[in-house]
Amino acid sequence: MGMKIYNSLSRRLEDFEPLTPEQVTIYSCGPTVYDYIHIGNARTALVTDIIRRYLVYKGYNVKLVQNLTDIDDKIIKRAGELDISTEQLAHQNGEAFFEDSQRLGIQPADVHPKATEHIREMIDLIQILIDKGAAYVIDGSVYYRVNAFASYGKLSNRKPEDLLAGARVEIDERKEDPRDFDMWKAAKPGEPSWDSPWGKGRPGWHIECSAMAMKHLGETIDIHAGGEDLRFPHHENEIAQSELATGVPFARYWMHVAFLKIDGQRMGKSEKNFILLRDALDHYPTEVIRHFLISAHYRHPLDYNQESLTKSEGALRRLSNCLDALKQYDTEVGLNERTDSPLQHAVEKMKTQFTQAMDTDFNTAQALGTIFTLVGEVNKVLSSRHEVENSVFAEAYQALSETCQVLGIYNTEAQNSNGNIEAKLEPLVELLLEFRQDARNRKDWETSDKIRDRLIELNIEIKDTREGTTWKIVS
Ligand SMILES: [Zn+2]
């Protein structure tokens, strides 16, 4: 069975066929860097990360582009409040975004284009649309003429009258049609601006994504992903701009990640009801947050609450205990003849079902189900002490660790959050080890031993080797 993706554009499950065999291009709308990202934003970023990991696991060559919107109304407003430049604010929050993403185990995109570095491409695209009669200039601002694009509304499935009534259309008397949107905003005093054929100004949000996606991935991309809230007007407008300019489909598959709720309420910055990703990561290990965020299918709403997180914690504990118990057999794979044990059948079944779940619109909830069913089977065998060939345990270990790595809930290199803690403690421990070395050089054994003993009390074990002193966290 091949892969199927639910395409928001056709509103049905479609066979997945990339434009070029074995190559997949993905564009994911990234953050507007005026603040830290919240855990709802993280859900979209994580889903994109898993889509990419799974496509790579299936043997595709994937190119992922995720933009950073580093100029926009919110950035200008926040920078003004903090009395810093928009560049400084965007830089700080851009760095914080990369740091938070890394802490969540999200692999960086192949390209992270910034809007302010693609002004030229945006101006060129706007000019093409003006030349085609799809845009008009008023007082240094350029508007997209929605009437020029016959299939406007196809993604959000809205009729023209709904678009007028339902959309939060800005009241601007100068526009030909209330649905028209700005692609270039004439400069206001004191705001950052760039030169353009229409005078100084800055790009609108929608044109940024059209221009950056096409620049880095070509006129037609395979998968365009983003949060559910971006479907209209942002993605509708991206389609209108890009397809009118090129005459070809902009994205073959549109994927939208559902909202994350918090204790049953909608999470969002505008509702002032949100949890920052970095705060969540201070409370729970990476794998627990990842497990929670993929415990529902990405098109279903998910509720962030204490109970769900506690459940994820318990599940992860069961998983890592099982993998720890199996790990010792890892080297024995293939040493024995194939056996006919029920556990071996369970391993085969799990591998097939995992692929089926992920092939069906990346159903991570079901995929997790198959993993935990196998964990249950392994635990049964381990506790019953039934004779099982070690090679079967090895196969179970390999199947579990491989699938868990696709989901990013098991990291063979840093199996738990100790890695993160160690990184944070490193400068401090290194400093103490330096003092200890000074003491040893002075033959002050008392101080040297005191530092070692006090570190042990703090669960930090140190070891003197010929190459120097090493340390690790023990529990
Ligand atoms: Zn976008």
Residues whose N, C-alpha, C, O or C-beta is under 5 A from the ligand:
A	BS01	ZN	C29 C209
